[in-house]
Amino acid sequence: MAGPFPECAPAAVGEKRQQFGSRFLNDPARVFHHNAWDNVEWSEEQAAAAERKVQENSTQRVCQEKQVDYEVNAHKYWNEFYKIHENRFFKDRHWLFTEFPELAPSPDQNDFNDWLSENKRSEVPEGRRKEDGPGLKIEEPHTYSSDSLGHKTQVPPVEGDVTRKLNRLEICADEFPGSSATYRILEVGCGVGNTVFPILQTNNDPGLFVYCCDFSTTAVELVQTNSAYDPCRCFAFVHDLCDEDTSYPVPGESLDIIILIFVLSAVVPDKMQKAINRLSRLLKPGGMMLLRDYGRYDMAQLRFKKGQCLSENFYVRGDGTRVYFFTQEEMDTLFTTAGLEKVQNLVDRRLQVNRGKQLTMYRVWIQCKYRKPPLSGAG
């Protein structure tokens, strides 16, 4: 996602693998030499074909009765997803600190580079198999992601009543989880923790406190029972980011970073703005909101069949979970309307390759960083 670096040659034995996000295809004849390429430009013909495919799969909409079911019972579909897959299905987010250095520890923390080296074994970001065609396994980053850094233990889950009570408390400025921390991060839509746990395991800042929440009670229980979960440095809780009647367990203007990774796309489009507005109010002046999500004409959108479209660019998967595909302009409107200023808003076009079957698969993701304006006169 950086500038146009030369195409990478395979690393020699003993050499470090090239940094994620910096492999560029300059010679189309070499497309099957690696299993992924970054920032692949689309031709006009390819873009037009993608638009035609979306128009085709959007002609037949899901009936209103089913649409109501997917909204009212959304928690049921996500809980079923995690009960089936738990933490066995996803790959580590080895790109996390490369793309979002704001989450990384200070450079003198020695274990950070070691962690990156150990987790750069796969060229394809985390994902799940999609049931879109016989004989083709498609890796798709799911809206809420799971952790493969730790394993589920037999420790009983933290009592749900405690989490629910904290969610409904009037938060006092000096009495809330992590109130003594000097740097606070919240991940919304944490799944079972493969953003949260890398942060906790690599960032030794004693002033750090990480909050994480998910719509799924099953996912949050998997976080709380993970051996890497440390309640002294982290607080996991169940939360629906669209529920305006339930407060977050932190006061306004208390967070330094808010992370949304493949989560906003699961929200009904007409509820997105209010959700971002609420989150914006939690940021300190100068605080940052970081997002990575599905872009318009991503391979996953093109592979939906007729009858899976809920509304324009909004679809339901076979398991009942839903997904929206964004443009940069839509993202900019959401964040600037919430009073934030743009730091980064880019499209990541990635070409994934199945070398065994000689297949190419085009992914499109949006990556954004938006900041709450600092107080007047602040740095």
Secondary structure, DSSP 8 states (H G I E B T S, - for coil): --S---------TTS----TT------GGGGGGSSEESS----HHHHHHHHHHHHHHTSSB--HHHHHHHHHTHHHHHHHHHHHHTTSS----TTHHHH-GGGS--TT-THHHHHHHHT---SS-S-EE--SSTT---EE--SS----SS-B-S-----HHHHHHHHHS--BTTBSTTTT-SEEEEEES-TTSTTHHHHHHH---TTEEEEEEES-HHHHHHHHTBTT--TTTEEEEE--TT-TTS--SS-TT-EEEEEEES-GGGS-GGGHHHHHHHHHHHEEEEEEEEEEEEBTT-HHHHT--TT-EEETTEEE-TTS-EEE-B-HHHHHHHHHHTT-EEEEEEEEEEEEEETTTTEEEEEEEEEEEEE----TT--
